[in-house]
Amino acid sequence: MSNLKVPKATAKRLPIYYRYLRFLHDAGKERVSSTELSAAVKVDSATIRRDFSYFGALGKRGYGYDVEDLMNFFSKTLKQDRLTNVALIGVGNLGHALLNYNFHQSNNMRISAAFDINKEIVGTILSGVPVYPMSEMVEQLRLQQIEVVILTVPTEVAQETTNDLAEAGVKGIMNFTPIRISVPKSIRVQNVDLTNELQTLIYFLDHYNTDKDKDKKDEE
């Protein structure tokens, strides 16, 4: 998907399709229809067909989709056919939880380095991940050629840390801090605000809690 641009809503659904296709493949299923996929991933079948159409003819009329072929296609599209090393910036409560989450078990990505200012954990190995001092972050990211990071530092140092990440040549940041960081155009930021997501969920429960509204939201 390096040169092909698809709508952001489609891009967000690709990991969902890939995960379920892996499940089907492990279960020994050889082919699947868009209707079956729709029932499993809770996305309208027309939306699934439209999403797939951006990548060409992935299925056959009257046959559906070959599970293994489609799984392998999305594996390459999502770069799951090779290991991606990720760095964790900030090892507080959330950082510790992320270190304990086994990304590599179901996805070809792993946290291979962590950075913090806490002298009690710097120089140790937590959940199999070495923890480096923040003062070595730029050097280590360059040395280990890590281009994707998870940012969980305190709000007051988030932008300063981001500036250092840009200097290190990072290309992607998953931002768990509550502020919207400023980055050069060469860096992609994915903001994850857990409080905001919970507030949004509560709002939808109060105002859009019908099957019709839910189906419409799933398509967006």
Backbone torsions as a table, in degrees:
resi	resn	phi	psi	omega
1	MET	NA	18.6	-175.5
2	SER	-67.8	-40.2	-178.2
3	ASN	-104.6	-21.9	-179.2
4	LEU	-85.2	127.2	179.0
5	LYS	-106.1	124.7	177.3
6	VAL	-119.9	162.1	177.6
7	PRO	-56.0	146.7	-178.0
8	LYS	-59.8	-36.2	179.6
9	ALA	-62.7	-38.6	176.8
10	THR	-65.5	-46.3	-179.5
11	ALA	-58.1	-37.2	-179.6
12	LYS	-69.4	-23.9	-179.5
13	ARG	-86.4	-17.9	-175.8
14	LEU	-58.5	-44.2	177.6
15	PRO	-62.3	-29.9	178.6
16	ILE	-67.3	-45.5	177.6
17	TYR	-61.3	-45.9	-177.0
18	TYR	-61.2	-44.0	-178.7
19	ARG	-61.6	-42.6	-178.9
20	TYR	-72.3	-34.9	177.1
21	LEU	-63.9	-36.4	175.3
22	ARG	-63.7	-40.2	177.8
23	PHE	-61.8	-45.4	179.2
24	LEU	-63.4	-42.0	-179.2
25	HIS	-64.0	-43.2	179.1
26	ASP	-64.7	-27.4	179.5
27	ALA	-84.2	-3.1	177.4
28	GLY	87.5	10.4	-180.0
29	LYS	-78.7	135.5	-173.5
30	GLU	-97.9	-30.2	179.5
31	ARG	-144.9	158.6	-176.9
32	VAL	-149.0	147.6	177.9
33	SER	-98.1	164.8	177.6
34	SER	-65.3	-30.3	178.1
35	THR	-65.7	-42.5	177.9
36	GLU	-65.7	-42.4	177.3
37	LEU	-61.6	-40.3	-179.0
38	SER	-59.8	-45.5	-178.8
39	ALA	-64.8	-32.6	-176.2
40	ALA	-80.7	-43.5	-174.1
41	VAL	-100.2	-0.4	176.5
42	LYS	61.6	41.9	173.5
43	VAL	-125.4	135.4	-178.2
44	ASP	-54.2	138.1	-176.4
45	SER	-61.4	-34.1	177.3
46	ALA	-65.7	-37.4	177.6
47	THR	-65.6	-41.1	178.0
48	ILE	-61.1	-46.7	-179.7
49	ARG	-63.0	-38.6	178.3
50	ARG	-66.5	-42.3	178.1
51	ASP	-58.7	-46.8	-177.1
52	PHE	-67.5	-30.2	-176.0
53	SER	-64.4	-23.5	178.5
54	TYR	-64.1	-20.6	-176.3
55	PHE	-104.9	8.8	178.9
56	GLY	99.3	-161.2	-177.1
57	ALA	-83.7	95.2	-178.3
58	LEU	-93.0	-16.4	-179.3
59	GLY	-132.8	-179.3	179.6
60	LYS	-126.4	136.8	179.1
61	ARG	-61.6	130.6	179.3
62	GLY	86.0	-11.3	-179.7
63	TYR	-113.4	-39.0	-176.4
64	GLY	98.0	-141.9	-176.9
65	TYR	-120.5	136.4	174.2
66	ASP	-73.9	118.8	-172.8
67	VAL	-59.9	-49.1	-176.9
68	GLU	-65.6	-43.9	179.6
69	ASP	-62.3	-43.7	-178.4
70	LEU	-68.7	-39.2	177.7
71	MET	-62.2	-45.2	179.7
72	ASN	-65.2	-35.7	179.4
73	PHE	-64.3	-47.8	-179.5
74	PHE	-71.8	-26.7	174.9
75	SER	-60.7	-45.1	178.5
76	LYS	-71.2	-38.9	-179.5
77	THR	-61.8	-40.7	-179.6
78	LEU	-90.8	6.2	179.6
79	LYS	59.5	36.3	176.4
80	GLN	-89.6	0.6	177.4
81	ASP	-85.8	-0.3	176.1
82	ARG	-145.4	153.9	-176.3
83	LEU	-75.7	133.4	175.0
84	THR	-114.0	121.3	177.2
85	ASN	-86.7	136.5	-177.7
86	VAL	-125.2	146.1	176.7
87	ALA	-107.7	144.4	176.0
88	LEU	-104.9	121.1	-179.1
89	ILE	-105.5	101.6	-177.1
90	GLY	107.4	112.4	-176.9
91	VAL	-114.8	60.7	174.0
92	GLY	-88.0	-151.4	-179.4
93	ASN	-60.3	-48.0	179.5
94	LEU	-66.9	-40.6	178.9
95	GLY	-59.6	-43.2	177.6
96	HIS	-60.2	-42.4	180.0
97	ALA	-62.2	-41.0	179.6
98	LEU	-67.9	-35.4	176.8
99	LEU	-63.9	-34.3	-178.5
100	ASN	-81.0	-10.5	178.2
101	TYR	-84.0	124.6	-174.6
102	ASN	-85.2	84.5	178.5
103	PHE	-59.6	-38.7	-171.6
104	HIS	-71.1	-17.5	-176.7
105	GLN	-63.0	-39.6	-177.2
106	SER	-121.3	-2.8	-179.1
107	ASN	-140.8	150.9	-178.9
108	ASN	-84.5	59.0	175.7
109	MET	-146.0	150.6	179.9
110	ARG	-151.8	149.7	171.3
111	ILE	-80.9	115.3	-175.2
112	SER	-107.6	-10.7	178.9
113	ALA	-154.2	145.4	177.7
114	ALA	-131.9	154.6	-176.9
115	PHE	-136.0	138.5	-179.8
116	ASP	-160.0	167.7	178.7
117	ILE	-101.1	-7.9	-177.6
118	ASN	-71.0	112.3	-176.7
119	LYS	-64.6	-20.6	-178.7
120	GLU	-73.0	-23.7	-179.4
121	ILE	-113.1	-19.1	177.7
122	VAL	-62.0	133.1	-178.7
123	GLY	88.9	-0.4	177.7
124	THR	-104.9	175.6	176.2
125	ILE	-118.9	119.3	-179.6
126	LEU	-112.4	124.1	-179.0
127	SER	50.9	37.3	177.9
128	GLY	82.3	6.3	-176.6
129	VAL	-115.3	125.1	178.0
130	PRO	-70.8	138.6	-180.0
131	VAL	-106.7	120.4	-178.8
132	TYR	-104.5	157.0	174.4
133	PRO	-70.6	149.9	179.8
134	MET	-58.8	-28.4	-179.1
135	SER	-64.4	-18.4	-179.9
136	GLU	-103.5	5.8	-172.4
137	MET	-59.6	-52.0	-176.9
138	VAL	-60.5	-45.2	-178.7
139	GLU	-63.0	-46.0	-177.0
140	GLN	-69.6	-38.4	178.5
141	LEU	-62.7	-40.4	176.7
142	ARG	-67.0	-45.9	-177.5
143	LEU	-62.1	-42.2	-178.2
144	GLN	-88.6	-0.6	177.8
145	GLN	54.7	44.7	178.2
146	ILE	-91.7	124.8	-175.4
147	GLU	-111.8	-7.5	-178.8
148	VAL	-124.5	131.9	-179.1
149	VAL	-133.8	156.8	172.7
150	ILE	-109.7	123.1	-174.3
151	LEU	-104.1	114.4	-179.6
152	THR	-132.4	34.5	-179.3
153	VAL	-82.5	165.6	175.8
154	PRO	-60.4	151.0	-175.8
155	THR	-54.6	-40.7	-173.0
156	GLU	-67.5	-17.3	179.2
157	VAL	-115.1	7.6	-175.0
158	ALA	-62.0	-47.3	-177.4
159	GLN	-69.1	-41.7	178.6
160	GLU	-60.4	-43.0	178.8
161	THR	-65.1	-39.1	178.3
162	THR	-61.8	-40.0	177.8
163	ASN	-59.9	-40.1	177.8
164	ASP	-67.9	-36.6	178.3
165	LEU	-63.9	-39.1	176.7
166	ALA	-62.6	-40.4	178.2
167	GLU	-63.1	-32.3	-178.4
168	ALA	-78.5	-8.2	178.4
169	GLY	88.8	18.4	178.4
170	VAL	-64.6	142.2	-178.5
171	LYS	-109.1	-20.2	-178.5
172	GLY	-142.3	135.3	179.6
173	ILE	-128.4	123.1	168.7
174	MET	-92.4	108.9	-171.4
175	ASN	-96.0	108.3	177.8
176	PHE	-93.9	-0.1	178.2
177	THR	-79.8	154.8	-176.7
178	PRO	-76.3	-6.3	-180.0
179	ILE	-98.1	157.5	176.8
180	ARG	-92.8	107.9	-176.3
181	ILE	-77.4	151.5	177.2
182	SER	-98.1	131.4	-177.8
183	VAL	-136.7	160.1	173.3
184	PRO	-65.6	163.4	-179.1
185	LYS	-63.1	-19.3	-178.2
186	SER	-77.7	-8.1	-177.2
187	ILE	-112.2	133.0	176.4
188	ARG	-99.4	132.4	179.8
189	VAL	-115.9	132.1	173.1
190	GLN	-113.5	111.4	-178.1
191	ASN	-86.6	129.8	178.0
192	VAL	-124.1	102.2	-179.1
193	ASP	-111.5	102.1	-174.9
194	LEU	-64.0	-37.8	178.5
195	THR	-64.4	-43.7	179.3
196	ASN	-62.7	-41.4	-179.9
197	GLU	-64.1	-40.3	179.3
198	LEU	-67.1	-41.9	177.3
199	GLN	-62.8	-39.2	178.2
200	THR	-64.7	-42.4	178.6
201	LEU	-59.3	-45.8	179.8
202	ILE	-62.6	-39.4	179.2
203	TYR	-63.1	-45.5	-179.7
204	PHE	-64.4	-35.8	178.1
205	LEU	-62.0	-35.6	-177.8
206	ASP	-80.5	-30.6	-170.7
207	HIS	-118.0	-18.5	-175.1
208	TYR	-133.0	30.5	-173.0
209	ASN	-86.2	60.3	173.4
210	THR	-132.7	156.6	-179.8
211	ASP	-61.2	-38.3	-178.6
212	LYS	-64.0	-45.8	-179.8
213	ASP	-66.6	-36.5	-179.9
214	LYS	-64.8	-43.7	179.2
215	ASP	-61.7	-39.8	-179.6
216	LYS	-66.8	-40.4	-179.9
217	LYS	-65.0	-38.3	-179.2
218	ASP	-62.4	-28.0	-177.5
219	GLU	-81.1	-16.7	-174.7
220	GLU	-81.0	NA	NA
